[in-house]
Amino acid sequence: MLLNVSVGMLREIEEYERNEYIKQNRMVKRKYPSNEEVVNAIKNLTGGTINKHVIDNFYEVVRKYLKDKGFDVSALNEKGFEDLQIT
């Protein structure tokens, strides 16, 4: 039980946990989505109906979807998005 723990000890534990949390979060890097993952995102968001018109107006939606999935989308640009081969 924690009834016999001093306030100073509790503060020390909280500081340690806070510092460890910061260290762990700094080390986590998001991976870049592959072309296949981008295509799968498009298919998931469109329900499988894909044509040139959908792709032209879908860049920001797919970018947000991938970011929400935990990907680093900083390297994803509109030119590369337009050049994807979707089958």
C-alpha positions as MATLAB code, in Angstrom:
seq = 'MLLNVSVGMLREIEEYERNEYIKQNRMVKRKYPSNEEVVNAIKNLTGGTINKHVIDNFYEVVRKYLKDKGFDVSALNEKGFEDLQIT';
ca = [
       0.000    0.000    0.000;
       1.121    3.556   -0.642;
       0.061    4.967    2.721;
       3.627    5.072    4.028;
       5.179    6.833    1.003;
       6.364   10.379    1.588;
       5.244   13.314   -0.551;
       8.832   13.839   -1.692;
       9.056   10.251   -2.901;
       5.772   10.596   -4.818;
       7.038   13.758   -6.538;
      10.263   11.981   -7.464;
       8.304    9.089   -8.966;
       6.062   11.489  -10.930;
       9.097   13.350  -12.282;
      10.767   10.097  -13.315;
       7.626    8.897  -15.121;
       7.214   12.263  -16.858;
      10.840   12.201  -18.072;
      10.552    8.605  -19.281;
       7.336    9.438  -21.139;
       9.074   12.332  -22.910;
      12.051   10.132  -23.845;
       9.828    7.403  -25.261;
       7.754    9.817  -27.323;
      10.838   11.454  -28.826;
      12.131    8.115  -30.018;
       8.936    7.115  -31.812;
       9.181    7.924  -35.497;
       6.307    7.532  -37.857;
       6.967    5.596  -41.010;
       6.274    6.927  -44.468;
       3.359    5.284  -46.292;
       4.301    3.133  -49.273;
       2.564    3.589  -52.608;
       0.560    0.454  -51.866;
      -0.618    1.906  -48.547;
      -1.658    5.133  -50.276;
      -3.598    3.165  -52.892;
      -5.264    1.088  -50.162;
      -6.225    4.293  -48.344;
      -7.832    5.615  -51.529;
      -9.716    2.357  -52.032;
     -10.908    2.344  -48.408;
     -12.107    5.931  -48.594;
     -13.828    5.624  -51.973;
     -15.380    2.239  -51.397;
     -13.384    0.848  -54.314;
     -14.770    3.245  -56.928;
     -11.740    4.971  -58.358;
     -11.433    7.184  -61.403;
      -9.302   10.163  -62.426;
     -11.870   12.685  -61.118;
     -11.873   11.089  -57.653;
      -8.081   11.110  -57.443;
      -7.798   14.744  -58.554;
     -10.017   15.924  -55.717;
      -8.948   13.459  -53.053;
      -5.368   14.372  -52.100;
      -6.120   16.174  -48.809;
      -8.647   13.541  -47.683;
      -6.166   10.702  -48.223;
      -3.385   12.708  -46.575;
      -5.508   13.233  -43.439;
      -6.593    9.573  -43.419;
      -2.981    8.363  -43.529;
      -1.900   10.854  -40.862;
      -4.713    9.626  -38.597;
      -3.453    6.074  -39.170;
      -0.057    7.130  -37.787;
       1.945    7.699  -40.966;
       4.361   10.556  -41.580;
       2.820   12.234  -44.634;
       5.409   14.985  -44.984;
       6.890   13.319  -48.082;
       3.519   12.773  -49.768;
       2.946   15.432  -52.405;
       0.265   16.059  -55.014;
       2.523   15.217  -57.966;
       3.393   11.803  -56.546;
      -0.218   11.271  -55.610;
      -1.349   11.923  -59.189;
       1.297    9.547  -60.583;
       0.097    6.522  -58.580;
      -0.833    3.468  -60.584;
      -4.201    2.372  -59.188;
      -5.525   -0.984  -60.258;
];
